[in-house]
């Protein structure tokens, strides 16, 4: 892979050397939300399907319950995830599932993971 060339899939961002589009308030809002620690990894876990709090916590072991709870609340309040109460089960269970807005992040999360594999694996070691 040529790490010196920029070749974005989908073509929504300019190639290297082309002017960057103007940064708008909604770009800043996306950066503030997705740039928070753990947020993209929580979305990545939920891309595999609905999960309970404990399932997410076990996949992201160094994430505290307090931070996980806060991030899930933020993702729910902006419509990226839905919190489903499974009242038919005893005790009542709660699971988190990505909305259409959250599922639209799949290519973004995939590209971040590919970038990390290409550029950070030597620094941090393989998975």
N, CA, C and O atoms as a MOPAC input file, in Angstrom:
PM7 MOZYME 1SCF
protein

 N      0.84300 1    -1.18400 1     0.00000 1
 C      0.00000 1     0.00000 1     0.00000 1
 C      0.88100 1     1.23700 1     0.00000 1
 O      1.83200 1     1.32000 1     0.77700 1
 N      0.57700 1     2.19700 1    -0.85900 1
 C      1.33600 1     3.43500 1    -0.93100 1
 C      0.79900 1     4.40100 1     0.10900 1
 O     -0.26500 1     4.99400 1    -0.07100 1
 N      1.54700 1     4.55700 1     1.20800 1
 C      1.08700 1     5.40200 1     2.30000 1
 C      1.30300 1     6.88300 1     2.01600 1
 O      0.90900 1     7.72300 1     2.82600 1
 N      1.91400 1     7.22100 1     0.89400 1
 C      2.14200 1     8.61500 1     0.55500 1
 C      1.00800 1     9.21600 1    -0.25800 1
 O      0.91700 1    10.43700 1    -0.38700 1
 N      0.15100 1     8.37800 1    -0.80400 1
 C     -0.92400 1     8.88100 1    -1.65200 1
 C     -2.24000 1     8.86400 1    -0.89300 1
 O     -2.49300 1     7.97800 1    -0.07700 1
 N     -3.06000 1     9.84200 1    -1.17000 1
 C     -4.39500 1     9.88900 1    -0.57200 1
 C     -5.38300 1     9.40100 1    -1.61000 1
 O     -5.47400 1     9.96500 1    -2.70000 1
 N     -6.11400 1     8.37000 1    -1.28200 1
 C     -7.10800 1     7.85200 1    -2.21400 1
 C     -8.35700 1     7.45500 1    -1.44000 1
 O     -8.59200 1     6.27100 1    -1.20000 1
 N     -9.15300 1     8.43800 1    -1.05100 1
 C    -10.31000 1     8.15300 1    -0.22700 1
 C    -11.37200 1     7.36900 1    -0.98300 1
 O    -11.68800 1     7.70500 1    -2.12400 1
 N    -11.92800 1     6.33000 1    -0.36600 1
 C    -13.02400 1     5.62000 1    -0.99900 1
 C    -14.26400 1     6.50100 1    -1.01400 1
 O    -14.50200 1     7.25700 1    -0.07200 1
 N    -15.03500 1     6.41000 1    -2.05000 1
 C    -16.27000 1     7.17400 1    -2.12200 1
 C    -16.09400 1     8.57500 1    -2.66700 1
 O    -17.04300 1     9.16600 1    -3.18200 1
 N    -14.90100 1     9.10700 1    -2.56100 1
 C    -14.61100 1    10.39200 1    -3.16200 1
 C    -15.24100 1    11.61000 1    -2.51600 1
 O    -15.30900 1    12.65800 1    -3.15900 1
 N    -15.70700 1    11.52700 1    -1.26900 1
 C    -16.33200 1    12.69300 1    -0.66900 1
 C    -15.31800 1    13.70100 1    -0.14800 1
 O    -15.63600 1    14.88200 1    -0.01600 1
 N    -14.11800 1    13.26000 1     0.14500 1
 C    -13.06700 1    14.16700 1     0.58100 1
 C    -12.10100 1    14.38000 1    -0.58000 1
 O    -11.90800 1    13.48400 1    -1.40100 1
 N    -11.49900 1    15.55600 1    -0.64800 1
 C    -10.58300 1    15.82300 1    -1.75000 1
 C     -9.30500 1    15.01000 1    -1.62800 1
 O     -8.91900 1    14.60200 1    -0.53300 1
 N     -8.65100 1    14.77700 1    -2.76300 1
 C     -7.35800 1    14.10900 1    -2.75700 1
 C     -6.31000 1    15.04800 1    -2.18100 1
 O     -6.53800 1    16.25100 1    -2.05500 1
 N     -5.17600 1    14.49000 1    -1.83900 1
 C     -4.08100 1    15.28400 1    -1.28800 1
 C     -3.75000 1    16.43300 1    -2.22700 1
 O     -3.64500 1    16.25100 1    -3.44000 1
 N     -3.58800 1    17.61100 1    -1.65300 1
 C     -3.26700 1    18.78100 1    -2.45300 1
 C     -4.48700 1    19.59500 1    -2.84400 1
 O     -4.35900 1    20.78000 1    -3.15500 1
 N     -5.65700 1    18.99400 1    -2.83700 1
 C     -6.87900 1    19.72300 1    -3.15200 1
 C     -7.32400 1    20.49300 1    -1.91300 1
 O     -7.02400 1    20.08100 1    -0.79200 1
 N     -8.02500 1    21.59200 1    -2.09400 1
 C     -8.46700 1    22.36100 1    -0.92400 1
 C     -9.45500 1    21.55800 1    -0.07200 1
 O    -10.28800 1    20.81500 1    -0.59000 1
 N     -9.34000 1    21.72700 1     1.22200 1
 C    -10.25700 1    21.08400 1     2.16300 1
 C    -11.55800 1    21.87300 1     2.19000 1
 O    -11.52800 1    23.10400 1     2.16700 1
 N    -12.69800 1    21.19400 1     2.23800 1
 C    -13.96200 1    21.93900 1     2.31100 1
 C    -14.02600 1    22.76400 1     3.59900 1
 O    -13.36100 1    22.44800 1     4.58600 1
 N    -14.82300 1    23.80400 1     3.57300 1
 C    -14.98700 1    24.65800 1     4.74200 1
 C    -15.51600 1    23.82700 1     5.92500 1
 O    -16.39500 1    22.98200 1     5.76100 1
 N    -14.97000 1    24.08400 1     7.09500 1
 C    -15.42200 1    23.40400 1     8.30400 1
 C    -16.68600 1    24.10900 1     8.79000 1
 O    -16.68400 1    25.31400 1     9.04200 1
 N    -17.75800 1    23.34200 1     8.91700 1
 C    -19.05300 1    23.89400 1     9.30800 1
 C    -19.39100 1    23.48300 1    10.73400 1
 O    -18.72600 1    22.61400 1    11.29800 1
 N    -20.40800 1    24.09100 1    11.32300 1
 C    -20.80500 1    23.69400 1    12.67700 1
 C    -21.17700 1    22.21600 1    12.79200 1
 O    -20.90400 1    21.60000 1    13.82300 1
 N    -21.79100 1    21.63300 1    11.76400 1
 C    -22.12800 1    20.20600 1    11.88100 1
 C    -20.88400 1    19.33100 1    11.78400 1
 O    -20.86900 1    18.23200 1    12.33800 1
 N    -19.83300 1    19.79100 1    11.08900 1
 C    -18.55900 1    19.06000 1    11.09800 1
 C    -17.95200 1    19.10800 1    12.50000 1
 O    -17.43300 1    18.10600 1    12.99200 1
 N    -18.02000 1    20.26600 1    13.13200 1
 C    -17.49700 1    20.41600 1    14.49400 1
 C    -18.27800 1    19.54600 1    15.47300 1
 O    -17.69200 1    18.94900 1    16.37600 1
 N    -19.59600 1    19.47200 1    15.29900 1
 C    -20.42600 1    18.64300 1    16.18000 1
 C    -20.06900 1    17.16400 1    16.02100 1
 O    -19.99700 1    16.43200 1    17.00800 1
 N    -19.84500 1    16.72500 1    14.78200 1
 C    -19.44900 1    15.33000 1    14.53700 1
 C    -18.10200 1    15.04100 1    15.17900 1
 O    -17.91300 1    13.98500 1    15.78300 1
 N    -17.16600 1    15.97400 1    15.05100 1
 C    -15.84800 1    15.79500 1    15.65800 1
 C    -15.95600 1    15.71600 1    17.17200 1
 O    -15.29900 1    14.88900 1    17.80300 1
 N    -16.78400 1    16.57600 1    17.75400 1
 C    -16.92800 1    16.55700 1    19.21000 1
 C    -17.52100 1    15.24800 1    19.70200 1
 O    -17.09500 1    14.71900 1    20.72800 1
 N    -18.49100 1    14.72800 1    18.98500 1
 C    -19.12100 1    13.47800 1    19.40300 1
 C    -18.21000 1    12.28300 1    19.13200 1
 O    -17.89500 1    11.52200 1    20.04700 1
 N    -17.79000 1    12.11700 1    17.88800 1
 C    -17.02200 1    10.93100 1    17.51400 1
 C    -15.58300 1    10.98400 1    18.00700 1
 O    -14.91700 1     9.95300 1    18.09200 1
 N    -15.10400 1    12.17300 1    18.33100 1
 C    -13.74400 1    12.31400 1    18.81700 1
 C    -13.57700 1    11.98900 1    20.29400 1
 O    -12.45300 1    11.94100 1    20.79300 1
 N    -14.67800 1    11.76500 1    20.99500 1
 C    -14.56100 1    11.41100 1    22.40700 1
 C    -14.00700 1    10.00600 1    22.54200 1
 O    -14.33600 1     9.11100 1    21.76400 1
 N    -13.16700 1     9.83200 1    23.53800 1
 C    -12.55200 1     8.53000 1    23.76200 1
 C    -13.62300 1     7.46300 1    23.94400 1
 O    -14.60200 1     7.67100 1    24.66100 1
 N    -13.43500 1     6.34100 1    23.30200 1
 C    -14.26100 1     5.13900 1    23.34300 1
 C    -15.47700 1     5.16900 1    22.42400 1
 O    -16.03600 1     4.11300 1    22.12700 1
 N    -15.90200 1     6.33500 1    21.96800 1
 C    -17.14400 1     6.41000 1    21.19800 1
 C    -17.09800 1     5.54800 1    19.94100 1
 O    -18.01500 1     4.76100 1    19.70400 1
 N    -16.06100 1     5.67900 1    19.14200 1
 C    -15.98500 1     4.89300 1    17.90000 1
 C    -15.88600 1     3.40300 1    18.19300 1
 O    -16.42200 1     2.59000 1    17.43900 1
 N    -15.21000 1     3.03300 1    19.27200 1
 C    -15.09500 1     1.60900 1    19.60100 1
 C    -16.42400 1     1.04100 1    20.08500 1
 O    -16.72900 1    -0.12100 1    19.81500 1
 N    -17.21100 1     1.83100 1    20.78700 1
 C    -18.55000 1     1.38800 1    21.19400 1
 C    -19.40200 1     1.16400 1    19.94900 1
 O    -20.09500 1     0.15200 1    19.84400 1
 N    -19.35500 1     2.09300 1    19.01800 1
 C    -20.09900 1     1.93300 1    17.76200 1
 C    -19.60300 1     0.69300 1    17.02800 1
 O    -20.40800 1    -0.06000 1    16.47800 1
 N    -18.29000 1     0.46800 1    17.01100 1
 C    -17.73400 1    -0.71000 1    16.34100 1
 C    -18.28700 1    -1.99700 1    16.94000 1
 O    -18.62400 1    -2.92600 1    16.20500 1
 N    -18.38500 1    -2.06300 1    18.25600 1
 C    -18.95400 1    -3.25200 1    18.91100 1
 C    -20.41000 1    -3.42600 1    18.48600 1
 O    -20.84200 1    -4.54000 1    18.19200 1
 N    -21.16200 1    -2.33800 1    18.45400 1
 C    -22.58600 1    -2.42000 1    18.10800 1
 C    -22.81400 1    -2.70400 1    16.62400 1
 O    -23.91700 1    -3.09100 1    16.23600 1
 N    -21.79900 1    -2.51900 1    15.79800 1
 C    -21.94000 1    -2.88800 1    14.38700 1
 C    -22.12400 1    -4.40000 1    14.22700 1
 O    -22.63200 1    -4.85900 1    13.20400 1
 N    -21.71400 1    -5.16900 1    15.23200 1
 C    -21.90700 1    -6.62300 1    15.19600 1
 C    -23.33000 1    -7.02000 1    15.55600 1
 O    -23.70200 1    -8.18200 1    15.39400 1
 N    -24.13100 1    -6.08500 1    16.04000 1
 C    -25.51500 1    -6.37000 1    16.40100 1
 C    -25.83500 1    -5.84600 1    17.78800 1
 O    -24.95800 1    -5.32700 1    18.48000 1
 N    -27.09700 1    -5.98200 1    18.19700 1
 C    -27.52400 1    -5.48400 1    19.50400 1
 C    -26.69900 1    -6.10900 1    20.63500 1
 O    -26.34000 1    -7.28600 1    20.58300 1
 N    -26.40900 1    -5.30400 1    21.64900 1
 C    -25.62400 1    -5.76600 1    22.79700 1
 C    -26.19300 1    -5.20600 1    24.08300 1
 O    -26.76000 1    -4.11400 1    24.11600 1
 N    -26.03000 1    -5.97100 1    25.12800 1
 C    -26.33700 1    -5.48400 1    26.46600 1
 C    -25.11000 1    -4.74000 1    26.99500 1
 O    -24.00500 1    -4.88000 1    26.47100 1
 N    -25.32900 1    -3.95400 1    28.03400 1
 C    -24.25200 1    -3.16900 1    28.64700 1
 C    -23.06600 1    -4.06800 1    28.98000 1
 O    -21.92200 1    -3.73000 1    28.67600 1
 N    -23.33500 1    -5.20000 1    29.59900 1
 C    -22.25400 1    -6.09700 1    30.02600 1
 C    -21.48800 1    -6.67300 1    28.83700 1
 O    -20.28800 1    -6.92900 1    28.94100 1
 N    -22.16700 1    -6.87800 1    27.71100 1
 C    -21.50100 1    -7.37600 1    26.50300 1
 C    -20.51000 1    -6.34400 1    25.96900 1
 O    -19.38800 1    -6.68100 1    25.59100 1
 N    -20.93700 1    -5.09200 1    25.94500 1
 C    -20.06000 1    -4.02500 1    25.47100 1
 C    -18.87300 1    -3.89000 1    26.42500 1
 O    -17.72600 1    -3.78600 1    25.99000 1
 N    -19.15700 1    -3.89300 1    27.71500 1
 C    -18.10400 1    -3.75000 1    28.73000 1
 C    -17.07900 1    -4.87500 1    28.62000 1
 O    -15.88600 1    -4.63300 1    28.79900 1
 N    -17.51700 1    -6.09200 1    28.33200 1
 C    -16.56900 1    -7.20800 1    28.24500 1
 C    -15.70600 1    -7.12300 1    26.99300 1
 O    -14.57900 1    -7.61800 1    26.99000 1
 N    -16.21300 1    -6.50600 1    25.93200 1
 C    -15.42200 1    -6.34100 1    24.69900 1
 C    -14.41700 1    -5.19400 1    24.81600 1
 O    -13.38300 1    -5.19900 1    24.14800 1
 N    -14.72400 1    -4.21300 1    25.66700 1
 C    -13.86800 1    -3.03500 1    25.84900 1
 C    -13.43000 1    -3.00400 1    27.31100 1
 O    -13.87500 1    -2.15600 1    28.08500 1
 N    -12.56500 1    -3.92400 1    27.67400 1
 C    -12.28100 1    -4.19800 1    29.07400 1
 C    -11.66000 1    -3.05300 1    29.85500 1
 O    -11.85400 1    -2.98800 1    31.06800 1
 N    -10.91900 1    -2.14400 1    29.22000 1
 C    -10.34200 1    -1.05800 1    30.00900 1
 C    -11.26900 1     0.14600 1    30.12700 1
 O    -10.89500 1     1.16700 1    30.70500 1
 N    -12.46000 1     0.03100 1    29.58900 1
 C    -13.46200 1     1.09500 1    29.66900 1
 C    -14.24200 1     0.96000 1    30.97200 1
 O    -14.78500 1    -0.10400 1    31.26700 1
 N    -14.29800 1     2.03200 1    31.74600 1
 C    -15.03500 1     1.97900 1    33.01900 1
 C    -16.54100 1     1.97500 1    32.75500 1
 O    -17.00400 1     2.48100 1    31.73200 1
 N    -17.29000 1     1.40300 1    33.68300 1
 C    -18.74900 1     1.38900 1    33.56000 1
 C    -19.31200 1     2.81200 1    33.51500 1
 O    -20.27000 1     3.08900 1    32.79400 1
 N    -18.71100 1     3.69500 1    34.28500 1
 C    -19.16800 1     5.08500 1    34.32300 1
 C    -19.02300 1     5.74100 1    32.94700 1
 O    -19.94700 1     6.39900 1    32.47000 1
 N    -17.86700 1     5.56200 1    32.31800 1
 C    -17.64400 1     6.14900 1    30.99400 1
 C    -18.52800 1     5.49100 1    29.94900 1
 O    -19.07900 1     6.17400 1    29.08600 1
 N    -18.67200 1     4.16800 1    30.01700 1
 C    -19.55100 1     3.46900 1    29.07500 1
 C    -20.97100 1     3.99300 1    29.18700 1
 O    -21.62100 1     4.25600 1    28.17500 1
 N    -21.45300 1     4.14500 1    30.40400 1
 C    -22.80200 1     4.66200 1    30.61500 1
 C    -22.95000 1     6.06600 1    30.03200 1
 O    -23.95400 1     6.37300 1    29.38900 1
 N    -21.94900 1     6.91500 1    30.25900 1
 C    -21.99700 1     8.28200 1    29.73000 1
 C    -22.00200 1     8.27800 1    28.20400 1
 O    -22.79000 1     8.99500 1    27.58700 1
 N    -21.12500 1     7.47100 1    27.58700 1
 C    -21.05200 1     7.44300 1    26.12300 1
 C    -22.34200 1     6.88900 1    25.52500 1
 O    -22.82300 1     7.40200 1    24.51400 1
 N    -22.90700 1     5.85000 1    26.13300 1
 C    -24.17100 1     5.30500 1    25.62300 1
 C    -25.27300 1     6.35600 1    25.69000 1
 O    -26.08000 1     6.46900 1    24.76700 1
 N    -25.31200 1     7.11900 1    26.76500 1
 C    -26.30000 1     8.19500 1    26.88400 1
 C    -26.12600 1     9.25400 1    25.80700 1
 O    -27.10600 1     9.73200 1    25.23400 1
 N    -24.87700 1     9.62200 1    25.53100 1
 C    -24.60000 1    10.61500 1    24.49000 1
 C    -25.00500 1    10.09400 1    23.11400 1
 O    -25.61200 1    10.81100 1    22.31900 1
 N    -24.66100 1     8.84000 1    22.84500 1
 C    -25.00300 1     8.24900 1    21.55100 1
 C    -26.51400 1     8.11400 1    21.38600 1
 O    -27.04200 1     8.28200 1    20.28700 1
 N    -27.20200 1     7.81100 1    22.47900 1
 C    -28.66100 1     7.71300 1    22.43000 1
 C    -29.28600 1     9.09200 1    22.21500 1
 O    -30.21000 1     9.23800 1    21.41400 1
 N    -28.78600 1    10.09700 1    22.92600 1
 C    -29.38800 1    11.42900 1    22.82900 1
 C    -29.22800 1    12.04100 1    21.43700 1
 O    -30.04700 1    12.86500 1    21.02900 1
 N    -28.19000 1    11.65200 1    20.70800 1
 C    -28.02900 1    12.19900 1    19.35600 1
 C    -28.56800 1    11.25200 1    18.28600 1
 O    -28.40900 1    11.51600 1    17.09400 1
 N    -29.19800 1    10.16700 1    18.69100 1
 C    -29.88600 1     9.30500 1    17.73000 1
 C    -29.01600 1     8.28900 1    17.01700 1
 O    -29.43300 1     7.73100 1    16.00200 1
 N    -27.80500 1     8.03100 1    17.52600 1
 C    -26.94200 1     7.03600 1    16.89100 1
 C    -27.27300 1     5.63100 1    17.37300 1
 O    -27.10500 1     4.66300 1    16.63100 1
 N    -27.73800 1     5.51700 1    18.60400 1
 C    -28.18200 1     4.21700 1    19.11600 1
 C    -29.57500 1     4.34600 1    19.70800 1
 O    -30.03900 1     5.43400 1    20.04900 1
 N    -30.22200 1     3.19100 1    19.81700 1
 C    -31.50500 1     3.08700 1    20.51400 1
 C    -31.30800 1     2.15900 1    21.70300 1
 O    -30.59400 1     1.16000 1    21.62200 1
 N    -31.94100 1     2.50100 1    22.78100 1
 C    -31.93200 1     1.67000 1    23.99100 1
 C    -33.24600 1     0.90800 1    23.99800 1
 O    -34.31700 1     1.51100 1    24.06200 1
 N    -33.16800 1    -0.41800 1    23.93200 1
 C    -34.38000 1    -1.24700 1    23.90300 1
 C    -34.54900 1    -1.96700 1    25.22500 1
 O    -33.62900 1    -2.61700 1    25.72300 1
 N    -35.73700 1    -1.84000 1    25.78100 1
 C    -36.07000 1    -2.53200 1    27.01900 1
 C    -36.80800 1    -3.80900 1    26.63800 1
 O    -37.85500 1    -3.77100 1    25.99200 1
 N    -36.24400 1    -4.93700 1    27.04800 1
 C    -36.85700 1    -6.23400 1    26.75500 1
 C    -37.67700 1    -6.64500 1    27.97200 1
 O    -37.21800 1    -7.40400 1    28.82500 1
 N    -38.90100 1    -6.12500 1    28.03000 1
 C    -39.75300 1    -6.31000 1    29.20900 1
 C    -40.25000 1    -7.74400 1    29.35000 1
 O    -40.63500 1    -8.15800 1    30.44400 1
 N    -40.24800 1    -8.50400 1    28.26300 1
 C    -40.74300 1    -9.88100 1    28.33100 1
 C    -39.80700 1   -10.78300 1    29.12100 1
 O    -40.21400 1   -11.86200 1    29.55200 1
 N    -38.57600 1   -10.36900 1    29.31800 1
 C    -37.62700 1   -11.19400 1    30.07000 1
 C    -37.66400 1   -10.80700 1    31.54000 1
 O    -37.92900 1    -9.65400 1    31.88200 1
 N    -37.40000 1   -11.76400 1    32.39200 1
 C    -37.33100 1   -11.53100 1    33.83000 1
 C    -35.97000 1   -11.94000 1    34.31700 1
 O    -35.62100 1   -13.10800 1    34.14800 1
 N    -35.17300 1   -11.08500 1    34.90600 1
 C    -35.46400 1    -9.65800 1    35.06100 1
 C    -35.42800 1    -8.93900 1    33.71800 1
 O    -34.93800 1    -9.46600 1    32.71900 1
 N    -35.96100 1    -7.72300 1    33.72600 1
 C    -35.99800 1    -6.92500 1    32.50800 1
 C    -34.57300 1    -6.70900 1    32.00000 1
 O    -33.67000 1    -6.39500 1    32.77700 1
 N    -34.37900 1    -6.87800 1    30.69700 1
 C    -33.06300 1    -6.68300 1    30.09100 1
 C    -33.10000 1    -5.45900 1    29.19400 1
 O    -34.12900 1    -5.12000 1    28.60900 1
 N    -31.95300 1    -4.80800 1    29.10100 1
 C    -31.81900 1    -3.64000 1    28.23000 1
 C    -30.70400 1    -3.94100 1    27.24300 1
 O    -29.63900 1    -4.43200 1    27.61700 1
 N    -30.96400 1    -3.63900 1    25.97300 1
 C    -29.92300 1    -3.79800 1    24.97100 1
 C    -29.83600 1    -2.53000 1    24.14500 1
 O    -30.77500 1    -1.73800 1    24.06000 1
 N    -28.67700 1    -2.37300 1    23.54700 1
 C    -28.39800 1    -1.19700 1    22.72600 1
 C    -28.22000 1    -1.65300 1    21.29400 1
 O    -27.57800 1    -2.66700 1    21.02100 1
 N    -28.80100 1    -0.88300 1    20.38000 1
 C    -28.75200 1    -1.22400 1    18.96100 1
 C    -28.52300 1     0.06200 1    18.16500 1
 O    -29.02800 1     1.12500 1    18.52700 1
 N    -27.77000 1    -0.04700 1    17.09500 1
 C    -27.52300 1     1.12000 1    16.25000 1
 C    -28.77700 1     1.48500 1    15.46500 1
 O    -29.49500 1     0.61300 1    14.97700 1
 N    -29.02700 1     2.77300 1    15.35300 1
 C    -30.09300 1     3.28100 1    14.49200 1
 C    -29.55100 1     3.33700 1    13.05700 1
 O    -28.39400 1     2.99400 1    12.81500 1
 N    -30.37900 1     3.76200 1    12.12400 1
 C    -29.91000 1     3.94100 1    10.74500 1
 C    -28.76600 1     4.95800 1    10.72000 1
 O    -27.80600 1     4.80600 1     9.96400 1
 N    -28.87700 1     5.98000 1    11.54200 1
 C    -27.81800 1     6.99400 1    11.64100 1
 C    -26.51500 1     6.35800 1    12.13900 1
 O    -25.43300 1     6.69600 1    11.65900 1
 N    -26.62300 1     5.44700 1    13.09200 1
 C    -25.44800 1     4.75000 1    13.60600 1
 C    -24.87200 1     3.76500 1    12.60100 1
 O    -23.65600 1     3.66500 1    12.44200 1
 N    -25.75200 1     3.04000 1    11.92600 1
 C    -25.29000 1     2.08200 1    10.91900 1
 C    -24.56900 1     2.78400 1     9.76700 1
 O    -23.70300 1     2.19300 1     9.12200 1
 N    -24.92700 1     4.04200 1     9.51100 1
 C    -24.26700 1     4.80900 1     8.45400 1
 C    -22.80200 1     5.08300 1     8.79000 1
 O    -22.03500 1     5.49200 1     7.91800 1
 N    -22.41000 1     4.86400 1    10.03700 1
 C    -21.01200 1     5.04200 1    10.44000 1
 C    -20.13300 1     3.83900 1    10.10000 1
 O    -18.91600 1     3.89900 1    10.27500 1
 N    -20.73000 1     2.75200 1     9.61900 1
 C    -19.95600 1     1.54100 1     9.31700 1
 C    -18.71900 1     1.82600 1     8.45200 1
 O    -17.62700 1     1.39900 1     8.82600 1
 N    -18.83900 1     2.52700 1     7.31300 1
 C    -17.63900 1     2.75200 1     6.50700 1
 C    -16.61900 1     3.65400 1     7.21000 1
 O    -15.41500 1     3.50900 1     6.99900 1
 N    -17.08900 1     4.56900 1     8.03000 1
 C    -16.18200 1     5.45200 1     8.76900 1
 C    -15.36900 1     4.63500 1     9.77100 1
 O    -14.14800 1     4.77000 1     9.84400 1
 N    -16.04900 1     3.79200 1    10.53800 1
 C    -15.38500 1     2.95300 1    11.53800 1
 C    -14.42300 1     1.98400 1    10.84200 1
 O    -13.30600 1     1.76800 1    11.31300 1
 N    -14.85700 1     1.40700 1     9.73000 1
 C    -13.99700 1     0.47100 1     8.99400 1
 C    -12.72700 1     1.17100 1     8.51700 1
 O    -11.64100 1     0.59800 1     8.60200 1
 N    -12.84500 1     2.39200 1     8.02000 1
 C    -11.67200 1     3.13200 1     7.54500 1
 C    -10.74100 1     3.49900 1     8.69400 1
 O     -9.52100 1     3.44500 1     8.53800 1
 N    -11.29600 1     3.86900 1     9.84200 1
 C    -10.45200 1     4.17400 1    11.00300 1
 C     -9.68300 1     2.92200 1    11.41700 1
 O     -8.49500 1     3.00500 1    11.72800 1
 N    -10.33500 1     1.78100 1    11.42400 1
 C     -9.67100 1     0.53800 1    11.81400 1
 C     -8.58800 1     0.15700 1    10.79200 1
 O     -7.50700 1    -0.29100 1    11.17700 1
 N     -8.86900 1     0.33100 1     9.50800 1
 C     -7.85600 1     0.05300 1     8.48300 1
 C     -6.67200 1     0.99300 1     8.64000 1
 O     -5.52000 1     0.57100 1     8.54200 1
 N     -6.95300 1     2.25600 1     8.88000 1
 C     -5.87600 1     3.22700 1     9.07600 1
 C     -5.01600 1     2.83200 1    10.27900 1
 O     -3.78700 1     2.87600 1    10.21300 1
 N     -5.67300 1     2.44600 1    11.37900 1
 C     -4.92800 1     2.02800 1    12.57500 1
 C     -4.08300 1     0.79700 1    12.27900 1
 O     -2.94000 1     0.71000 1    12.72700 1
 N     -4.63000 1    -0.15300 1    11.53000 1
 C     -3.85500 1    -1.34600 1    11.16300 1
 C     -2.64000 1    -0.97200 1    10.33200 1
 O     -1.56000 1    -1.53200 1    10.52000 1
 N     -2.81000 1    -0.03000 1     9.41400 1
 C     -1.71800 1     0.37300 1     8.52700 1
 C     -0.66600 1     1.23300 1     9.22300 1
 O      0.52500 1     1.09400 1     8.94600 1
 N     -1.08500 1     2.10500 1    10.10700 1
 C     -0.18200 1     3.12200 1    10.62300 1
 C      0.18800 1     2.98200 1    12.09600 1
 O      1.21000 1     3.52200 1    12.51800 1
 N     -0.59700 1     2.28700 1    12.87100 1
 C     -0.33900 1     2.22900 1    14.31300 1
 C      0.04800 1     0.85900 1    14.82400 1
 O      0.47700 1     0.73200 1    15.97000 1
 N     -0.09000 1    -0.15600 1    14.01700 1
 C      0.17600 1    -1.51900 1    14.46000 1
 C      1.62000 1    -1.69600 1    14.93000 1
 O      1.86500 1    -2.40700 1    15.90400 1
 N      2.56000 1    -1.07100 1    14.26400 1
 C      3.96900 1    -1.20100 1    14.67100 1
 C      4.21300 1    -0.54900 1    16.02400 1
 O      5.03800 1    -1.03300 1    16.79800 1
 N      3.51000 1     0.54000 1    16.32300 1
 C      3.67900 1     1.23800 1    17.58100 1
 C      3.03600 1     0.50400 1    18.75700 1
 O      3.58000 1     0.49100 1    19.86100 1
 N      1.87600 1    -0.10500 1    18.51100 1
 C      1.08400 1    -0.68300 1    19.58200 1
 C      0.98900 1    -2.20100 1    19.52300 1
 O      0.43800 1    -2.81700 1    20.43500 1
 N      1.50500 1    -2.80200 1    18.48800 1
 C      1.46800 1    -4.26000 1    18.34100 1
 C      0.15500 1    -4.72300 1    17.75000 1
 O     -0.83300 1    -3.98900 1    17.78300 1
 N      0.12900 1    -5.93700 1    17.20600 1
 C     -1.08600 1    -6.47300 1    16.62000 1
 C     -2.11000 1    -6.77400 1    17.69300 1
 O     -1.77800 1    -7.12600 1    18.82500 1
 N     -3.40900 1    -6.62000 1    17.29000 1
 C     -4.56700 1    -6.88300 1    18.12400 1
 C     -4.30200 1    -7.49600 1    19.39200 1
 O     -5.22900 1    -7.75200 1    20.16000 1

